[in-house]
Amino acid sequence: MLSEKRQSDLYWSEAEALRQTASDGFAAVQIAHLRYEHALEIVEDGALGAEAILAVRRQGHEYAEAVTRYSNAAMAWLAFMETIK
């Protein structure tokens, strides 16, 4: 059986990892959002070529993936926080 100190260290190590993952996920969402907005601006400026449209789609997919990763990380963090007594 792990000592109480070691259990506490593992608990807080897990907490820090989950919090950091959520924080990193939020930053990734912000970056993906900016990239998506930039791709949209190019199309709005009249670049309606196939490459511009593909860039918007690609950035849209990356944005959606970043939102999903962040959502999962945030929910894991919040669920962990519910275990604190």
Steps between C-alpha positions, in 0.01 A plus 500: 500500500627844411580737779263792548769747382564301182127473427466874546795565268347275233163670542644848451723382218190373320318824579782709353516284186125530444503874560794549265332293229185712528706821492698381196174399333356847551809658344471260204135603450599866494772437242270282287232769516742767379619277214142429399413870508805577287397239242150650491640849452694385194181363345305814595767708327407331174731198488236245400740255342509133586806547723329770707187290544706195598693713751174612664380140521833377636513777760138430589582134564803594707290747698235235566765250611656756735159579652432129553841441664451803724148395594620152595791640701282757676242235590774270636636787711155596629413138580827468690421817697171342607698228678661747740352469845 
